[in-house]
Amino acid sequence: MSSAPIQFVTSIAPVLEVTVIGTAECAALLPYLKAEEQEIRHAQDRTAVVISAVDSRYYGMRFQELSISIQLDDSEFFLAHAYNALPYFAFVERVFFRTPYYTGKTSVDSKHLRATHDGSLVIEAALPANAAPIRTIDESEQILVRLPKALRKTPSRQHYFYARLEGLTEYYSLTPDAVNIAPDASEPIWKLLRDANFQAVQWRYRAAGRHHKSKTYHNQ
């Protein structure tokens, strides 16, 4: 892991961000993570899964994306899969940053998110119209994000990057039935979440967040 100061090479603002925070059974996730040379470093039966959708602009180009990450410990996540609505952005992420981005359409607003791949629904989630926030805070979080083995330059070197997410944030309680993962979603991550009994817990909303991302590092 790099000991040099973190260099954030991209910063995007404002970012409309909706995140579904849930949990999944560790026992069902462990074989998948082991194959990725990752591990959950806590002793609980369930771990957090974060499904985040954003709508923003980069160099004047509007884009939407959705990502699925599994928590490894308090400050580290594994980025399992992601979509970007712009094929070029997905290509750049995958080839130059070694991140698992593929083309897929996402629509998102303060109360709703929906993502499709090849025209088929993969996930849809909604917040009740009368929901009230349980907490509002101006926050900043920094995490280390580990990346899939298949995208490594060298098989023995793990890739990762740092992300800093900031902004006024509203949290809402969420019931499991507020999230629908399509039963025929083709990517393995969706089957894995179904098999791991994914349960939604919270809805997090930032109307004008700030996202900062480092270059992609690799272990020596």
C-alpha positions, 0 to 999 in steps of 0.5 A, a space after each residue: 500500500 502506498 505510503 506517499 500522500 494521496 493524490 486525488 486525480 479527479 474531483 467532481 461536483 456537484 454530484 447527485 448521489 443516492 446510496 442504498 446501504 444494506 447487509 448480506 450474509 458473510 458466509 455466502 460472500 466468503 467464497 467469492 471474496 476468497 477467489 478475489 484474494 479478499 477477506 472480511 476482517 470482522 467477526 459479524 455474521 453480516 457485512 455491509 453492501 453499498 449500492 450507489 447511484 450518481 448523476 453528475 457532469 465531467 468536463 461538461 458531459 453528463 453521466 449516470 453511474 451505479 456501483 456495488 461495493 462490499 465492506 471488508 472493514 471500517 475503511 476498506 471496500 471491494 468494488 464488485 461491479 459498476 455501470 456507467 451510462 457513457 460507453 467511453 467513460 466505462 472503457 476509460 475506467 476499466 482500461 486505465 483505472 482498472 475498475 470494473 465499469 461496464 455500460 449500463 443505464 441508471 436513472 436516479 433522483 432523491 426518491 428513486 433509483 433504477 438501473 438496466 443492462 442491455 435493456 433489462 432491469 437489474 435493480 430498482 429502489 424507491 423511498 416512500 414519498 412521505 419519508 422523513 430523514 432520521 439524520 442530516 449531517 455535513 460529512 466527509 468520508 475517505 475509503 480505500 477501494 479494492 478492485 477485481 483480480 481480473 483487471 490486474 496488470 500483474 496477477 500477483 499485484 492487487 489494485 486499489 484506489 482512494 475515494 473521498 465523498 463529501 457533502 450535506 447528507 440525509 439518512 432515511 430508514 429503509 425496509 427490505 421490500 423497498 429494493 428489487 433486485 431483478 431475479 433474471 439479472 445476468 451479472 454474477 454480482 446480483 445472483 450473489 446478493 440474492 444468495 447472500 440474502 441482501 437486506 436494505 437498511 438505509 437510504 443516503 441522499 446527497 443533493 450536491 456531493 463532492 467526489 474525489 478519486 485517486 489514481 489506481 495504486 498497486 501492491 508492491 
